[in-house]
Amino acid sequence: MPTAPECSSPPCLAHEIDPAYQGLAPALAPLAGTVAPEWIDYNGHMNVACYVMAFDRATDALLDAVGMDAAYRAASACSVFVLEMHVNYLQELTVGAAYTIASRVLGADAKRLHLFHTLTRCADGVAAATNELMLLHVDLGARRGRPFPAAIADRLAALQAADARQPCPEQAGRRITLPVRAGG
């Protein structure tokens, strides 16, 4: 991913101060990027698919940080599948716009991981998009869910505990619906 100019996302202070993050904090620093010309759609702004691609890179960085990197996938024949994803597009990004993506662990159980990413536009520090995901840890041979190994589960639990001290993101847990209006 291209390097962005100096920019800061809204801080995930828990990542910086909680002892549970020992060794994980540097790897969980917000990802930086810049909107490439080929990411621009016919409306003159970043295409929706490119937001998902940027968020996917942030997901991969978090997974790498907790030990689910390429070496883990090769050795264990396990990976994660996305079960559900929601993207909220809050502000436009145009060509050349610098951004950062900060990640949070909202929840984890034996096999699932609930993540939340915030993409911040560097020019004004405004959240431009959010991404909420539910992932399933999968045995690639059996193509079925499988519990996380203990070491990874412990890292995820530490991240979840630290993130739980922050307010829940406004967009987390939303559903898509049209409000019912009187008179139809």
Phi and psi in degrees as a GROMACS rama.xvg file:
@    title "Ramachandran Plot"
@    xaxis  label "Phi"
@    yaxis  label "Psi"
@TYPE xy
-61.3082  151.461  PRO-2
-82.6846  136.384  THR-3
-97.0829  159.096  ALA-4
-60.6084  169.147  PRO-5
-52.9625  127.55  GLU-6
-160.495  150.136  CYS-7
-132.514  135.048  SER-8
-80.3562  164.59  SER-9
-53.6803  130.474  PRO-10
-65.3496  142.204  PRO-11
-98.6727  77.0958  CYS-12
-58.1622  -31.2747  LEU-13
-58.7609  -36.1984  ALA-14
-65.6216  -28.7619  HIS-15
-87.7253  -26.3748  GLU-16
-115.759  -16.799  ILE-17
-82.0557  128.485  ASP-18
-60.8817  -22.3819  PRO-19
-63.1681  -18.669  ALA-20
-89.6445  8.03004  TYR-21
-49.2906  123.717  GLN-22
82.6182  -16.2573  GLY-23
-97.5687  -28.6894  LEU-24
-54.4208  -47.2382  ALA-25
-61.5851  -37.1385  PRO-26
-73.1692  -19.759  ALA-27
-98.7907  11.759  LEU-28
-59.7095  147.424  ALA-29
-54.6529  140.007  PRO-30
-77.1099  143.522  LEU-31
-112.961  146.018  ALA-32
-156.727  172.126  GLY-33
-134.88  137.352  THR-34
-68.2092  119.446  VAL-35
-82.4188  151.742  ALA-36
-55.9269  -36.2854  PRO-37
-72.3914  -7.23479  GLU-38
-88.0006  -5.68125  TRP-39
-85.666  134.423  ILE-40
-98.5193  -172.091  ASP-41
-69.1031  -8.2826  TYR-42
-93.3653  -0.456745  ASN-43
82.5075  14.1542  GLY-44
-135.18  175.679  HIS-45
-60.4694  130.01  MET-46
-66.9343  145.819  ASN-47
-56.7749  -38.1249  VAL-48
-64.9525  -30.0468  ALA-49
-73.753  -29.9307  CYS-50
-61.4863  -45.7632  TYR-51
-61.6046  -40.7326  VAL-52
-62.0415  -44.2111  MET-53
-63.832  -43.44  ALA-54
-64.3724  -35.9758  PHE-55
-62.2144  -37.648  ASP-56
-64.6361  -37.9582  ARG-57
-66.4884  -39.3616  ALA-58
-60.8729  -46.7674  THR-59
-60.2646  -39.849  ASP-60
-63.3134  -41.8288  ALA-61
-65.4663  -44.5728  LEU-62
-60.8566  -43.08  LEU-63
-59.1564  -42.1254  ASP-64
-63.6316  -31.5091  ALA-65
-93.5769  2.50713  VAL-66
106.068  3.05938  GLY-67
-98.5612  55.064  MET-68
-90.6286  -172.292  ASP-69
-59.5621  -39.7341  ALA-70
-64.008  -40.7115  ALA-71
-62.2592  -46.9488  TYR-72
-61.1704  -40.5638  ARG-73
-68.4056  -42.5066  ALA-74
-74.1321  -34.8159  ALA-75
-98.6216  -16.1678  SER-76
56.5678  34.3194  ALA-77
-124.13  154.786  CYS-78
-154.044  -166.42  SER-79
-124.187  145.686  VAL-80
-114.099  144.921  PHE-81
-82.8911  123.439  VAL-82
-90.1289  -36.484  LEU-83
-154.223  145.569  GLU-84
-145.616  139.75  MET-85
-129.351  132.664  HIS-86
-119.932  131.608  VAL-87
-110.516  122.394  ASN-88
-97.4556  111.074  TYR-89
-103.209  -35.8452  LEU-90
-144.365  154.897  GLN-91
-76.5338  150.556  GLU-92
-121.872  134.936  LEU-93
-115.324  171.639  THR-94
-53.8741  135.389  VAL-95
83.9297  -6.15519  GLY-96
-67.754  129.781  ALA-97
-85.4913  145.326  ALA-98
-147.193  163.889  TYR-99
-130.149  157.339  THR-100
-126.643  120.184  ILE-101
-102.633  142.228  ALA-102
-118.797  148.559  SER-103
-136.555  148.693  ARG-104
-99.8573  108.529  VAL-105
-85.0036  -24.1104  LEU-106
-171.447  158.182  GLY-107
-157.622  142.268  ALA-108
-128.624  -160.595  ASP-109
-57.969  -35.6843  ALA-110
-125.245  -15.5322  LYS-111
-114.852  155.486  ARG-112
-136.607  127.518  LEU-113
-108.844  111.547  HIS-114
-112.325  157.687  LEU-115
-142.536  128.31  PHE-116
-117.907  143.783  HIS-117
-121.75  121.99  THR-118
-96.9389  119.029  LEU-119
-109.256  131.546  THR-120
-77.7711  122.701  ARG-121
-66.873  -32.6385  CYS-122
-56.9841  -35.8927  ALA-123
-133.469  1.63956  ASP-124
72.8708  15.2861  GLY-125
-90.5331  140.085  VAL-126
-66.759  121.595  ALA-127
-96.2454  -26.3358  ALA-128
-163.18  155.517  ALA-129
-130.285  158.016  THR-130
-141.62  124.391  ASN-131
-117.008  132.931  GLU-132
-134.784  148.925  LEU-133
-117.733  121.274  MET-134
-111.521  152.051  LEU-135
-122.047  128.781  LEU-136
-75.8694  125.839  HIS-137
-126.98  137.529  VAL-138
-79.6696  113.913  ASP-139
-68.4806  -25.8359  LEU-140
-72.8254  -47.7151  GLY-141
-82.852  -18.4016  ALA-142
58.0456  41.1119  ARG-143
-136.441  157.201  ARG-144
-60.884  146.266  GLY-145
-144.868  140.322  ARG-146
-59.2007  148.085  PRO-147
-63.9938  146.256  PHE-148
-61.033  153.412  PRO-149
-54.6532  -44.6233  ALA-150
-62.4574  -40.6667  ALA-151
-71.2775  -42.1069  ILE-152
-58.808  -39.8002  ALA-153
-64.5438  -42.0582  ASP-154
-64.7712  -42.9999  ARG-155
-63.4962  -40.6703  LEU-156
-63.2511  -39.2602  ALA-157
-64.6815  -42.7668  ALA-158
-65.3126  -42.4712  LEU-159
-62.4119  -44.1508  GLN-160
-61.9519  -42.9004  ALA-161
-68.4208  -41.9804  ALA-162
-68.5039  -25.5249  ASP-163
-65.1381  -18.3759  ALA-164
-77.1504  -12.5356  ARG-165
-94.8284  155.671  GLN-166
-60.7439  146.964  PRO-167
-66.0618  135.151  CYS-168
-57.8529  141.227  PRO-169
-55.9197  -36.9532  GLU-170
-83.0535  -10.83  GLN-171
-66.2702  135.77  ALA-172
79.6154  6.38394  GLY-173
-70.0994  157.785  ARG-174
-125.481  158.782  ARG-175
-88.3622  125.353  ILE-176
-160.253  157.037  THR-177
-100.93  132.417  LEU-178
-65.0823  142.47  PRO-179
-77.7697  125.55  VAL-180
-109.678  143.141  ARG-181
-61.6351  132.705  ALA-182
82.6068  4.25039  GLY-183
